[in-house]
Amino acid sequence: KMAKKGLEDPAFGCRSRWWHAFDSRHQLLAYSLWKRYAELLVAMQSLGASGVAETFAVASALPDNKQQWQSPMALHAQLPGLRAAPVWENWRSEFPWLVKLEERFLEVQRELLSAIETTGLIRNPDDFLHDRTDDWQFLALLLNGQWNKAVCEQLTPVTCSLLQNRPEFDASRIQLPDEVQKAVTEGSFSLKKPVPMVKIYNLRPGAHLRPHFGSHGRLAAHLGLTVPKDCCSLTVGGQETGWEEGKVTLFDDTFVHEARNTGDKPRIVLGMFFVHPDLQNPGKRTEL
C-alpha cells in the first residue's frame, strides 16, 4: 500500500530513515523498513512461499530502499556508494595480499590445521543458522579488534605475519561515500563501523547454514584449507560458487548467502572479513 500510494514508513511519522539499517544503535534496526522487507523475502524464499515477485516489487519501490537490488535472489545490505557484487571474480590485482596467502599455502595450511588440533574449536554462537549445535565451529585469530596473541605467536606465526598490521583489518581508517558522509554530518544516524574478523571455520558433514546477511562495509575472503571433492556449495546472491584447497574465494557477505556440506568429511577454511576497499581507497576503484 505504501509503495502504491506514495506513502513513507509510518513508524517515522512519514519520514524516510533508511540509514537506520546501518546505525550503531542496534535498537533502531527494527525501524528500517527496507531491511525488514529483505528479511521477509529471505524467509519467503526459504519456505517456498508464494508472492515473492510481488513482495520484491513493493520492497524495491520503497522510498527508504536505496540498495538497487537486481532480483529477489540478489538481496544485499551493503552501504550505498560501494561496489556491490555477490562474488568478486577478478580480484587479484586489487588484493595482492590475498595472493600471498595462496603462494604460501602449504605453510599456512600446515600451521592452521595443526592449531585447531591443538586448541580445539568453539561452537559458533549463531546457532539459529543451523540445526545441530556443532555444525559450524571456529577458532578466532582476530575478533573484536584484537588479535589472538597466544595463537598467533605460538601456533600460526606465518598466517598472522601475512595478515597483522594490514589496513584492511583496521575499521578506524575509513572514508565514507559522499551520500553516507552527508547523512552522518547532518546527524541522521551514527554509522556502525565494519566488523573485521579472521577465523578458521569448520563446516561439518551434513551441515546447512541457512540464508543470512553479513555486516555492511566489508568483504569476505575464504582460503580453502580442507575441501573434500564435491562436498560443498556456497550460494551468494543467487550465484553458485564454492571452495578449492589453496585458493581464495572472494565474496560480499552483505548479499544473502548460504552454505552446505553434503559430504562425509569436514570443510575447513580460513575466513577473513575485511574493510571494503571503497571505504579505504575510493579513488582506486576497478570495475567488477
Phi, psi and chi 1 to 4 in degrees:
 res  aa     phi    psi   chi1   chi2   chi3   chi4
   1 LYS       -  -40.3  -70.6 -179.9 -179.6  178.4
   2 MET   -62.9  -41.6  -71.0  167.5   54.9      -
   3 ALA   -67.5  -41.0      -      -      -      -
   4 LYS   -72.2  -35.7  -68.9  178.2  179.8  178.4
   5 LYS   -95.1   -3.8  -63.9 -179.1 -179.9  179.9
   6 GLY    77.6   18.9      -      -      -      -
   7 LEU   -85.4  161.3  -58.9  176.7      -      -
   8 GLU  -109.0 -176.9  -63.9 -171.7    8.9      -
   9 ASP   -63.9  115.6 -170.8  -14.9      -      -
  10 PRO   -65.0  -20.3   24.3  -35.1      -      -
  11 ALA   -64.2  -19.0      -      -      -      -
  12 PHE  -106.6   18.4  -63.3  122.7      -      -
  13 GLY    61.8   41.4      -      -      -      -
  14 CYS    69.3   24.9  -65.5      -      -      -
  15 ARG  -112.1  134.5  -71.0  176.9  -65.2  168.2
  16 SER   -85.3  122.4  178.6      -      -      -
  17 ARG  -131.6   61.9  -63.6 -171.6 -178.6  179.1
  18 TRP   -66.0  -17.6   63.8  -78.9      -      -
  19 TRP   -63.7  -20.9  -65.3  107.8      -      -
  20 HIS   -63.6  -17.3  -78.7  170.5      -      -
  21 ALA   -67.0  -18.6      -      -      -      -
  22 PHE  -111.1   10.8  -51.4  108.2      -      -
  23 ASP   -78.4  140.2 -155.0  -58.9      -      -
  24 SER   -72.2  -15.3   60.6      -      -      -
  25 ARG   -86.2   95.5  -62.5  163.9  -70.4  177.2
  26 HIS   -58.6  -29.0  -68.0  -79.3      -      -
  27 GLN   -66.0  -15.8   69.0  -89.4   22.6      -
  28 LEU   -85.5   -9.9  -66.2  179.6      -      -
  29 LEU   -58.7  -34.2  -69.4  177.8      -      -
  30 ALA   -64.6  -15.1      -      -      -      -
  31 TYR   -96.7    7.6  -59.4  129.3      -      -
  32 SER   -94.1  108.3  177.0      -      -      -
  33 LEU   -66.7  -39.9 -169.8   59.7      -      -
  34 TRP   -64.2  -34.8   70.7  -94.9      -      -
  35 LYS   -68.4  -37.6 -172.3   68.0  178.4  -60.6
  36 ARG   -64.6  -40.1  -64.1  -75.9   76.9   77.3
  37 TYR   -64.0  -40.1 -100.0  101.2      -      -
  38 ALA   -59.2  -44.9      -      -      -      -
  39 GLU   -67.1  -36.4  -68.1  169.7  -10.4      -
  40 LEU   -62.4  -43.4  172.3   62.6      -      -
  41 LEU   -64.7  -38.7  -77.8  162.1      -      -
  42 VAL   -60.7  -45.7  170.2      -      -      -
  43 ALA   -63.8  -43.7      -      -      -      -
  44 MET   -60.6  -44.0  -68.2  175.5   69.8      -
  45 GLN   -69.4  -36.2  -67.2  177.7   83.9      -
  46 SER   -65.0  -33.5  -63.5      -      -      -
  47 LEU   -90.5   -6.4  -64.7  170.3      -      -
  48 GLY    71.4   28.9      -      -      -      -
  49 ALA   -74.4  156.1      -      -      -      -
  50 SER   -83.8  165.4   60.5      -      -      -
  51 GLY    87.5   11.8      -      -      -      -
  52 VAL   -63.3  -45.5  168.9      -      -      -
  53 ALA   -62.0  -42.4      -      -      -      -
  54 GLU   -66.8  -42.1  -66.5   82.4   -4.1      -
  55 THR   -65.6  -38.5  -56.1      -      -      -
  56 PHE   -63.3  -40.4  176.7   75.3      -      -
  57 ALA   -63.0  -42.0      -      -      -      -
  58 VAL   -64.9  -46.3  171.2      -      -      -
  59 ALA   -62.5  -40.0      -      -      -      -
  60 SER   -67.5  -26.1  -61.8      -      -      -
  61 ALA   -91.6   -2.6      -      -      -      -
  62 LEU   -61.6  140.4  -71.6  172.8      -      -
  63 PRO   -60.6  -26.3  -21.9   32.8      -      -
  64 ASP   -99.4   17.5   74.2  -20.4      -      -
  65 ASN  -109.5  107.1 -172.0  -10.9      -      -
  66 LYS  -112.3   21.0  -58.7 -179.5 -176.6  -66.9
  67 GLN   -83.7  -17.8  -57.8  -46.2  111.2      -
  68 GLN    55.3   51.0  -61.3 -179.0  -18.5      -
  69 TRP   -62.9  142.3  -64.5  -32.6      -      -
  70 GLN   -91.2  -26.6  -60.7  -58.4  -53.5      -
  71 SER  -164.3  165.7   72.4      -      -      -
  72 PRO   -60.3  -25.7  -24.8   34.6      -      -
  73 MET   -80.7  -19.8  -63.8  -65.0  -65.9      -
  74 ALA  -107.3   39.7      -      -      -      -
  75 LEU   -68.6  142.5  -54.6  172.9      -      -
  76 HIS  -150.4  164.8   70.0   85.0      -      -
  77 ALA  -126.0   36.0      -      -      -      -
  78 GLN   -76.9  152.8 -169.5   55.8  -83.2      -
  79 LEU   -62.4  134.2  -83.9  172.6      -      -
  80 PRO   -59.6  145.3  -25.5   35.7      -      -
  81 GLY    95.6  -10.3      -      -      -      -
  82 LEU  -104.3  148.1  -53.2 -172.4      -      -
  83 ARG   -61.4  134.9  -73.2  171.5  -69.1  171.3
  84 ALA  -133.8  116.7      -      -      -      -
  85 ALA  -147.5  141.2      -      -      -      -
  86 PRO   -56.6  -54.1  -23.6   33.3      -      -
  87 VAL  -122.4  130.2  179.8      -      -      -
  88 TRP   -93.3  109.9  -70.5   41.9      -      -
  89 GLU   -84.2  -48.6  -57.1  -77.0    1.8      -
  90 ASN  -103.8   74.9  -57.6  -48.6      -      -
  91 TRP  -106.4  -10.1   54.5  -95.2      -      -
  92 ARG   -63.5  -39.7  -67.0  178.5  178.3  -85.6
  93 SER   -70.8  -26.9   61.2      -      -      -
  94 GLU   -86.6  -23.9 -169.8  167.5   -0.4      -
  95 PHE  -129.4   66.8  -55.2  101.6      -      -
  96 PRO   -62.8  -23.7   21.2  -32.8      -      -
  97 TRP   -67.9  -26.6   58.3  -83.2      -      -
  98 LEU   -74.2  -33.2  -70.4  174.5      -      -
  99 VAL   -61.7  -36.7  176.2      -      -      -
 100 LYS   -62.4  -33.3  -69.6 -177.3  178.9  179.2
 101 LEU   -63.7  -40.3  -74.4  167.3      -      -
 102 GLU   -66.7  -39.9  -66.4 -175.2  -17.2      -
 103 GLU   -65.5  -29.6  -67.5  173.2  -13.7      -
 104 ARG  -109.7   30.7  -59.7 -172.3   66.2  177.7
 105 PHE   -57.5  -45.8  171.7   66.7      -      -
 106 LEU   -59.5  -40.1  -67.5  178.9      -      -
 107 GLU   -67.1  -45.3  -64.2  171.1   87.1      -
 108 VAL   -63.3  -46.6  170.1      -      -      -
 109 GLN   -59.6  -46.7 -179.8 -165.7   44.9      -
 110 ARG   -59.1  -47.9 -174.2 -178.0  -54.0  112.9
 111 GLU   -75.8  -32.2   69.4  175.9   15.3      -
 112 LEU   -71.9  -42.0  -67.5 -179.0      -      -
 113 LEU   -67.0  -35.7  -65.9 -179.2      -      -
 114 SER   -66.4  -37.3  176.8      -      -      -
 115 ALA   -62.9  -43.8      -      -      -      -
 116 ILE   -72.6  -24.7   60.9  176.7      -      -
 117 GLU   -68.9  -34.7  -74.3  -68.3  -31.9      -
 118 THR   -77.4  -45.6  -59.8      -      -      -
 119 THR   -94.1  -23.9   66.1      -      -      -
 120 GLY    81.4  177.8      -      -      -      -
 121 LEU  -121.4  155.4  -66.8  164.0      -      -
 122 ILE  -104.7  140.0  -60.6  173.6      -      -
 123 ARG   -65.9  132.3  176.0  175.2   59.6   86.5
 124 ASN   -67.0  131.6 -162.3  -63.8      -      -
 125 PRO   -68.7  -17.2   24.6  -34.3      -      -
 126 ASP   -81.3   59.5  -62.7  -32.6      -      -
 127 ASP   -73.6   -7.1   54.0    7.2      -      -
 128 PHE   -71.3  -12.6   60.1   91.7      -      -
 129 LEU   -84.7  -13.4  -68.9  176.5      -      -
 130 HIS  -144.4  166.1   44.0   85.1      -      -
 131 ASP   -81.8  -44.3  -67.2  -32.9      -      -
 132 ARG  -101.8  142.6  -61.7  169.5  -60.3 -173.1
 133 THR   -63.1  -25.9   56.8      -      -      -
 134 ASP  -106.4   18.2   58.4   -7.4      -      -
 135 ASP   -65.7  -32.4  -89.4  -10.7      -      -
 136 TRP  -131.8  113.7 -164.2   23.8      -      -
 137 GLN  -127.7  160.7  -56.4  167.7  -43.3      -
 138 PHE  -152.0  163.0   72.4   91.8      -      -
 139 LEU  -128.6  122.8  170.8   63.9      -      -
 140 ALA   -88.9  131.7      -      -      -      -
 141 LEU   -99.1  -34.8  -57.8 -174.4      -      -
 142 LEU  -134.8  123.4  171.1   63.7      -      -
 143 LEU  -151.9  135.2 -173.2   63.8      -      -
 144 ASN    54.8   37.0  -62.1  -35.6      -      -
 145 GLY    78.4    4.1      -      -      -      -
 146 GLN  -121.6  131.0  -60.5  -66.7  -38.8      -
 147 TRP   -79.4  143.0  -72.4   90.3      -      -
 148 ASN   -76.5   91.6 -169.9  -30.9      -      -
 149 LYS   -59.2  -43.7 -175.3  176.4  179.6 -179.9
 150 ALA   -63.9  -45.4      -      -      -      -
 151 VAL   -66.3  -44.2  170.7      -      -      -
 152 CYS   -61.6  -44.0  -79.4      -      -      -
 153 GLU   -76.8  -38.2  -69.2 -177.9   -7.7      -
 154 GLN   -97.1  -28.6  -59.5  172.2   27.6      -
 155 LEU  -120.5  -33.9  -59.4  175.3      -      -
 156 THR  -130.4   51.3   60.7      -      -      -
 157 PRO   -64.3  -35.7   24.3  -35.2      -      -
 158 VAL   -66.8  -50.8  173.3      -      -      -
 159 THR   -59.9  -47.3  -55.4      -      -      -
 160 CYS   -66.1  -34.0  -70.0      -      -      -
 161 SER   -65.9  -27.6   70.5      -      -      -
 162 LEU   -81.9  -19.1  -66.6  171.3      -      -
 163 LEU  -114.5  -36.0  -60.2  178.2      -      -
 164 GLN   -61.4  148.5  -79.6 -177.9  -46.6      -
 165 ASN    70.1    6.8  -58.8  -42.0      -      -
 166 ARG   -79.0  137.8  -68.2 -143.3   53.7   86.2
 167 PRO   -64.3  -23.5   21.9  -34.0      -      -
 168 GLU   -62.3  -19.4  -67.9   85.8   -4.8      -
 169 PHE  -103.5   14.2  -65.1  104.0      -      -
 170 ASP  -112.3   99.5 -175.1   -4.2      -      -
 171 ALA   -74.1   -7.0      -      -      -      -
 172 SER   -82.1  -13.9   66.3      -      -      -
 173 ARG  -103.8   73.0  -58.4  171.1   58.1  179.7
 174 ILE  -127.8  151.1   61.2  175.1      -      -
 175 GLN  -121.0  118.1  -59.2  177.6   52.6      -
 176 LEU   -79.5  144.8  -61.0  179.3      -      -
 177 PRO   -57.8  154.6  -22.0   32.5      -      -
 178 ASP   -54.7  -43.1  -68.2  -18.3      -      -
 179 GLU   -64.6  -39.5 -168.6  172.8   11.5      -
 180 VAL   -70.9  -43.1 -178.4      -      -      -
 181 GLN   -61.4  -38.5 -177.1   61.3   62.0      -
 182 LYS   -61.6  -43.8 -179.3 -179.4  178.3 -178.5
 183 ALA   -65.1  -39.7      -      -      -      -
 184 VAL   -65.0  -45.4  172.1      -      -      -
 185 THR   -62.1  -39.1  -58.2      -      -      -
 186 GLU   -78.4   -2.7  -67.5  175.5  -10.2      -
 187 GLY    80.9   18.1      -      -      -      -
 188 SER   -67.8  -31.3  -60.6      -      -      -
 189 PHE  -163.3  168.5   78.0  119.8      -      -
 190 SER  -110.8  112.2  174.9      -      -      -
 191 LEU   -66.5  128.3  178.3   68.4      -      -
 192 LYS   -76.6  119.2  178.3 -175.4  176.0 -176.3
 193 LYS   -71.2  158.0  -67.8 -177.4  177.2  180.0
 194 PRO   -57.7  157.1  -21.1   31.5      -      -
 195 VAL  -117.6   90.4 -176.1      -      -      -
 196 PRO   -69.6  144.2  -18.3   32.6      -      -
 197 MET  -150.8  153.3  -65.9 -172.2  -61.2      -
 198 VAL  -136.2  120.2  178.8      -      -      -
 199 LYS  -141.6  149.7  -65.0 -179.7  177.5  180.0
 200 ILE   -90.8  122.5  -53.8  169.5      -      -
 201 TYR  -111.4  136.6  -74.7  105.7      -      -
 202 ASN  -117.0  117.0  177.6   19.1      -      -
 203 LEU  -103.9  112.4 -171.2   64.8      -      -
 204 ARG   -76.7  159.5  -60.5 -167.3   64.8 -169.1
 205 PRO   -56.3  135.9  -25.8   34.8      -      -
 206 GLY    84.4   -2.3      -      -      -      -
 207 ALA   -79.1  147.1      -      -      -      -
 208 HIS  -135.4  116.7  172.6 -146.2      -      -
 209 LEU   -88.7  116.0  -61.5 -174.5      -      -
 210 ARG   -65.3  158.3  -60.8 -176.3 -178.9   93.6
 211 PRO   -55.0  134.4  -26.3   36.1      -      -
 212 HIS  -159.1  164.8   59.8  -72.6      -      -
 213 PHE  -101.2  149.1  -64.4   95.8      -      -
 214 GLY   -96.9 -165.1      -      -      -      -
 215 SER   -92.3  143.0  177.5      -      -      -
 216 HIS   -70.0  162.9   62.0  -93.2      -      -
 217 GLY    77.9   18.9      -      -      -      -
 218 ARG  -149.0  170.2   71.5 -178.0 -171.2 -173.6
 219 LEU  -124.4  164.2  -65.5  178.9      -      -
 220 ALA  -121.7  133.3      -      -      -      -
 221 ALA  -124.4  128.7      -      -      -      -
 222 HIS  -115.7  125.2  -75.7 -175.2      -      -
 223 LEU  -100.3  118.7  173.7   66.7      -      -
 224 GLY   -68.9  123.1      -      -      -      -
 225 LEU  -102.7  -48.5  -60.4  176.1      -      -
 226 THR  -135.4  108.6  -60.4      -      -      -
 227 VAL  -131.7   92.1 -174.2      -      -      -
 228 PRO   -58.3  148.7  -24.1   35.2      -      -
 229 LYS   -59.4  130.8 -176.9  177.4  174.3   58.7
 230 ASP    55.9   30.4  -60.7  -35.1      -      -
 231 CYS   -91.1  -28.3   75.2      -      -      -
 232 CYS  -140.9  161.4  -51.2      -      -      -
 233 SER  -144.3  149.5   64.9      -      -      -
 234 LEU  -130.3  124.2  172.5   65.0      -      -
 235 THR  -115.7  122.2  -55.5      -      -      -
 236 VAL  -125.7  117.9 -173.3      -      -      -
 237 GLY    56.6   33.7      -      -      -      -
 238 GLY    82.3   -0.8      -      -      -      -
 239 GLN  -101.0  125.3 -174.6  173.1  -20.2      -
 240 GLU   -81.5  130.8  -65.2  -73.9  -18.7      -
 241 THR  -146.3 -162.5 -175.2      -      -      -
 242 GLY  -176.1 -155.1      -      -      -      -
 243 TRP  -129.0  155.5  -57.2  -87.4      -      -
 244 GLU  -140.7  136.0 -177.2 -179.6  -15.9      -
 245 GLU   -58.1  130.0  -73.9 -172.8   16.8      -
 246 GLY    83.7    0.1      -      -      -      -
 247 LYS  -120.2  150.5  -59.7  -62.2 -179.4 -178.2
 248 VAL   -96.8  132.9  169.2      -      -      -
 249 THR  -107.5  122.1  -61.5      -      -      -
 250 LEU  -110.6  126.7 -176.4   62.9      -      -
 251 PHE  -147.5  167.8   63.5   99.3      -      -
 252 ASP  -102.9  106.5 -174.0  -24.8      -      -
 253 ASP   -81.7    6.0   77.0  -32.9      -      -
 254 THR   -78.3  -14.6   66.3      -      -      -
 255 PHE   -76.3  149.1  -80.0   80.5      -      -
 256 VAL   -58.3  128.2  176.1      -      -      -
 257 HIS  -143.4  156.4   57.5  -73.2      -      -
 258 GLU  -147.8  157.7   63.0 -179.6  -49.8      -
 259 ALA  -137.2  149.0      -      -      -      -
 260 ARG  -136.9  145.7  -65.0  178.3 -175.6  -88.6
 261 ASN  -123.8  101.1 -177.5   -9.9      -      -
 262 THR   -94.5    4.2   57.1      -      -      -
 263 GLY   -89.0 -166.4      -      -      -      -
 264 ASP  -115.2   13.0   56.7    4.3      -      -
 265 LYS  -132.9  156.0  -63.3  178.7 -179.2  178.2
 266 PRO   -67.0  150.3  -17.3   30.3      -      -
 267 ARG  -108.5  124.6 -179.2 -122.1   59.3 -174.7
 268 ILE  -123.8  129.6  -57.0  172.7      -      -
 269 VAL  -134.3  158.3  -60.2      -      -      -
 270 LEU   -94.1  113.7  174.4   65.1      -      -
 271 GLY   -98.3  123.1      -      -      -      -
 272 MET  -121.9  121.9  -62.9  157.0  -76.1      -
 273 PHE  -115.5  116.8  -59.2   83.5      -      -
 274 PHE  -133.8  163.0   58.4   93.6      -      -
 275 VAL   -60.1  133.6  177.5      -      -      -
 276 HIS   -56.4  133.6 -164.5  -68.0      -      -
 277 PRO   -59.4  -27.9   20.7  -33.3      -      -
 278 ASP   -71.6   -9.9  -66.5  -11.5      -      -
 279 LEU   -93.2   -7.9  -69.8  176.0      -      -
 280 GLN  -121.7  -30.8  -66.9 -172.1  -37.0      -
 281 ASN  -133.6   65.3  -62.4  -64.1      -      -
 282 PRO   -62.2  -20.5   21.8  -33.0      -      -
 283 GLY   -88.9   -0.1      -      -      -      -
 284 LYS  -117.3   32.3  -63.0 -177.9  179.0  179.9
 285 ARG   -70.3  139.5  -65.7  168.5   60.6  133.2
 286 THR  -116.0  156.0   57.6      -      -      -
 287 GLU   -72.7  143.2  -65.9  -59.3  -41.1      -
 288 LEU   -85.0      -  -63.4  177.9      -      -
